[in-house]
Amino acid sequence: MTMRNQMTDEKNWSGQKLVSTDYLLFEAPREKHFMTGSEVLKEAMKRCTVDASVSYPITPQSEAAHLIGELWAEGYVGTYFRGENEFGVMSEVAGCAMAGARTVTTTSGPGTLRAMENFPMWSGTRIPCQLVLMARGINSPLTIQPDNLEVSFLLETGCMIWYAENVQELFDMSIAAFIVAEKPDVHVPIITAVDGFFVSHTRESVMLPADDIALRPYDPYKAPLPPIDSEMPPGRFLRDPFVMKSNYISYATHASWQWEVRSAVDRSRPYAKHFLKGLVHTLGDEDAEVVFVACGTASHQAKEANRELTKLGIKSKVVKLRTIRPFPTEELVEATKGAKHIFVPEFNVTGWLNNEVLKALYGKSEAQIVGRPRVAGGMSMPVETILKEVFDYVKVEKGA
């Protein structure tokens, strides 16, 4: 990459001082700002020494894609262009990443589904690109409202999936995501998800470090697969011609590689645990018998329910999942010990997170797992909706 060749030992091409990820996330002084999720994503990418970004407009991520384009115009992103459609965007992202570029893109809802074939291709070619997913409804009748059903389609693509609750988490996660994805023993794509509109268009207080520092650039020559260059033609990414044949060696190659991709996702655990300060975060009474397991905006609503139950003298706890892939099974088992009732509030109709919780806790918990409330199509989840589900299982004394 021409931009990378312009690096010095101290600064990147835009003149930002290169610092460690730990310094940028944990040590650098921060100041308070008031921003939307889309605006804060721009600020995150500004500090990531991004080589390439490809975009295509679809609500609610269009503003984020536009703002990353502004970074290119301002000299903070190496190259930026618009694809012809979402499938084209994700294919072009693959090309950039295969060539050794730190690459980011964004999408939402129907755009995710139109691009779906590319995501297992991303993981199969072990590119460490980042997709920032601003989840939106995909069902008919058409909606542009927040609904995270599309995440269920991404669960088995071989990509890592992290889930941010608010703008602060989006900022920190999207920076850490590059570094974890680029670890040589991981080196798979990562999806940083937020709930569209609830986060992308909500303005919140956020603490940001100065914008004159940035991550060190990606070194593609430390990757488990070499980048495409003058000595490594694109055809090598087919993993040699024999994989295209119908024989045992072909089948075994495909099978072993799919297991290896999933093992790579699992190897990301210690890195994610470090940069996210834990794969799960808990809030509330440690010995609570009522536990909420949630991610994203639903965890914020569960915290409101926790506060209301505390007023009624009912102990409860919120277990917020920071990662979905890898799924934090051990952490979830530990965090739900002693629970009698586990509620899984979700912003989708199918209950994909509830299915993950049921699988993780099968044979490991005696709690009653209730996959509700579920709201879909852009509906909000007021605290009363959650409390109604709780009171069907937990009796409150009159006058409490």
Buried (B, 14 or more C-beta within 10 A) or exposed (E): BEBBEEBEEEBBBBEBEBBBBEEBBEEBEEEEBEBBBBBBBBBBBBBBBBBBBBBBBBBBBBBBBBBBBEBBEEEBBBBBEEBEEBBBBBBBBBBBBBBBBBBBBBBBBBBBBBBBEBBBBBBBBBBBBBBBBBBBBBBEEEBBBBBBBBBBBBBEBBBBBBBBBBBBBBBBBBBBBBBBBBBEEBBBBBBBBBBBBBBBBBEBEBEBBEEEBBBBBBEBEEBEBBBBEEEBEEEEBEBEEEBEEEEEEBEEBEEEBBEBBBEBBEBBBEBBBBBBEBBBBBBBBEEBBBBBBBBBBBBBBBBBBBEBBBEBEBBBBBBBBBBBBBBBBEBBEEBBEBBBBBBBBBBBBEBBBBBBBBEBBEEBBEBEBBBBBBBBBBBEBBBEBBBEBBEEEBEEEEEE
